């Protein structure tokens, strides 16, 4: 009897598609390597240029600014800082506390626009009636914080039941710092 030839693990055979895929992968790998080398050399060149600029900037003499221009800029900055400090030191809580104390259910405030430097407060709101607005202005004057309370204007709003009148009130206000 002839010997049996059992092949449990056949030897792989190279196929044309596999060889082509392997060759393509080798070409792509070589291309990526070349591109990486180019990018690294460009980065190195840019870093050298940056270092050169930094060195020359350190050696360059400072450009003198005219004293008049620097003084004007400084004065403007000082004025702006004083305005900010002035706004921060205004006793806003006292004004708002008095506005809340003068309010009742017939008036709803929509906006309060205080101007501490100008000494004015503009108040916008809605009221149930003109009488409610007049009563509100009298209560504002009795607070002692606001003076010369004047209704600047009002608009009747028929489409808004319960809030029939929009109004604007101006008052003199001198905050006690």
C-alpha positions as CSV (number, residue, x, y, z in Angstrom):
1,X,0.0,0.0,0.0
2,X,1.3,3.4,-0.9
3,X,2.0,5.9,1.9
4,X,-0.7,8.3,2.8
5,X,0.0,12.0,2.3
6,X,-2.0,13.9,4.9
7,X,-1.6,17.7,4.8
8,X,-3.3,19.3,7.9
9,X,-1.7,22.7,7.5
10,X,-1.3,23.6,3.8
11,X,1.5,25.9,2.9
12,X,0.3,29.4,1.9
13,X,0.6,30.3,-1.6
14,X,1.3,33.9,-2.7
15,X,-1.5,35.3,-4.7
16,X,-1.2,38.3,-7.0
17,X,-3.6,40.4,-5.0
18,X,-1.7,39.9,-1.7
19,X,1.6,40.8,-3.3
20,X,0.1,44.0,-4.8
21,X,-1.4,45.0,-1.4
22,X,2.0,44.4,0.3
23,X,3.8,46.5,-2.4
24,X,1.2,49.3,-2.0
25,X,1.6,49.3,1.8
26,X,5.4,49.6,1.4
27,X,5.0,52.6,-1.0
28,X,2.6,54.4,1.4
29,X,4.9,53.8,4.4
30,X,7.8,55.2,2.4
31,X,5.8,58.2,1.4
32,X,4.6,58.9,5.0
33,X,8.2,58.7,6.2
34,X,9.4,61.2,3.6
35,X,6.5,63.6,4.4
36,X,7.3,63.3,8.2
37,X,10.9,64.1,7.5
38,X,9.9,67.2,5.5
39,X,7.5,68.4,8.1
40,X,10.1,68.0,10.9
41,X,12.7,70.0,8.9
42,X,10.2,72.8,8.3
43,X,9.3,72.9,12.0
44,X,13.0,73.1,12.9
45,X,13.5,76.0,10.4
46,X,10.5,77.9,11.9
47,X,11.8,77.4,15.4
48,X,15.2,78.8,14.4
49,X,13.5,81.8,12.8
50,X,11.4,82.3,16.0
51,X,14.6,82.2,18.2
52,X,16.2,84.7,15.9
53,X,13.3,87.1,16.2
54,X,13.3,86.7,20.0
55,X,17.0,87.5,20.2
56,X,16.6,90.5,18.0
57,X,13.6,91.7,19.9
58,X,15.7,91.6,23.1
59,X,18.5,93.5,21.6
60,X,16.3,96.2,19.9
61,X,16.2,99.5,21.7
62,X,12.8,100.5,23.1
63,X,10.9,103.0,20.9
64,X,10.4,106.1,22.9
65,X,6.9,107.3,23.2
66,X,6.4,111.0,23.3
67,X,5.7,112.3,26.8
68,X,2.6,114.2,25.6
69,X,1.0,111.1,24.1
70,X,1.8,109.0,27.2
71,X,0.5,111.7,29.5
72,X,-2.8,112.0,27.5
73,X,-3.3,108.2,27.6
74,X,-2.5,108.2,31.3
75,X,-5.0,111.0,32.0
76,X,-7.7,109.2,30.1
77,X,-7.0,105.9,32.0
78,X,-7.2,107.8,35.3
79,X,-10.5,109.4,34.4
80,X,-11.9,106.0,33.4
81,X,-10.7,104.5,36.7
82,X,-12.3,107.3,38.7
83,X,-15.6,106.8,36.9
84,X,-15.5,103.1,37.8
85,X,-14.6,103.8,41.4
86,X,-17.3,106.4,41.6
87,X,-19.9,103.8,40.4
88,X,-18.7,101.2,42.8
89,X,-19.0,103.5,45.9
90,X,-22.6,104.6,45.2
91,X,-25.0,103.2,47.8
92,X,-27.2,101.4,45.3
93,X,-28.8,99.3,48.0
94,X,-30.4,102.4,49.7
95,X,-31.9,103.5,46.4
96,X,-33.4,100.1,45.6
97,X,-34.6,99.7,49.2
98,X,-36.5,103.0,49.0
99,X,-38.0,102.0,45.6
100,X,-39.2,98.8,47.0
101,X,-40.7,100.5,50.1
102,X,-42.7,102.9,47.8
103,X,-44.1,100.1,45.7
104,X,-47.5,98.5,46.1
105,X,-49.6,96.0,44.3
106,X,-51.0,98.6,41.9
107,X,-47.6,99.3,40.4
108,X,-45.0,97.0,38.8
109,X,-41.6,98.3,38.0
110,X,-40.1,97.3,34.6
111,X,-36.8,99.2,34.8
112,X,-34.7,101.4,37.0
113,X,-32.0,103.5,35.3
114,X,-30.0,105.4,37.9
115,X,-27.3,107.9,36.9
116,X,-25.3,108.7,40.0
117,X,-23.1,111.2,38.3
118,X,-26.0,113.1,36.7
119,X,-28.1,112.9,39.8
120,X,-31.1,111.4,38.0
121,X,-33.2,108.2,38.2
122,X,-35.4,107.1,35.4
123,X,-38.1,104.6,36.4
124,X,-40.3,102.6,33.9
125,X,-43.3,100.6,35.0
126,X,-46.9,99.6,34.6
127,X,-49.8,100.6,36.8
128,X,-53.5,99.8,37.1
129,X,-54.6,103.4,36.7
130,X,-53.4,107.0,36.5
131,X,-54.3,107.5,40.1
132,X,-52.0,104.6,41.1
133,X,-49.1,106.4,39.2
134,X,-49.7,109.7,41.0
135,X,-49.9,107.9,44.4
136,X,-46.6,106.1,43.6
137,X,-44.9,109.4,42.8
138,X,-46.1,110.9,46.1
139,X,-44.7,107.8,47.9
140,X,-41.4,108.2,46.1
141,X,-41.0,111.8,47.2
142,X,-41.8,110.8,50.8
143,X,-38.8,108.4,50.8
144,X,-36.4,111.3,51.3
145,X,-34.0,109.8,48.8
146,X,-35.7,111.1,45.7
147,X,-36.8,114.7,45.0
148,X,-38.6,116.4,42.2
149,X,-40.4,113.2,41.0
150,X,-42.1,113.9,37.7
151,X,-44.1,111.7,35.4
152,X,-42.5,112.0,32.0
153,X,-45.1,110.1,30.1
154,X,-47.7,107.4,30.1
155,X,-49.5,105.1,27.6
156,X,-52.9,103.5,28.1
157,X,-52.8,99.8,27.3
158,X,-56.3,98.5,26.8
159,X,-55.1,95.0,25.7
160,X,-53.5,94.4,29.1
161,X,-56.2,93.9,31.7
162,X,-55.1,94.7,35.2
163,X,-52.1,96.7,34.0
164,X,-53.7,99.5,32.0
165,X,-51.0,102.2,32.0
166,X,-47.3,102.1,31.2
167,X,-45.4,105.1,32.6
168,X,-42.0,106.7,32.9
169,X,-40.9,108.7,36.0
170,X,-37.9,110.9,36.4
171,X,-36.5,111.9,39.8
172,X,-33.6,113.9,41.2
173,X,-31.3,111.7,43.2
174,X,-28.1,112.7,45.1
175,X,-26.5,109.6,46.6
176,X,-25.0,110.1,50.1
177,X,-21.6,108.4,49.8
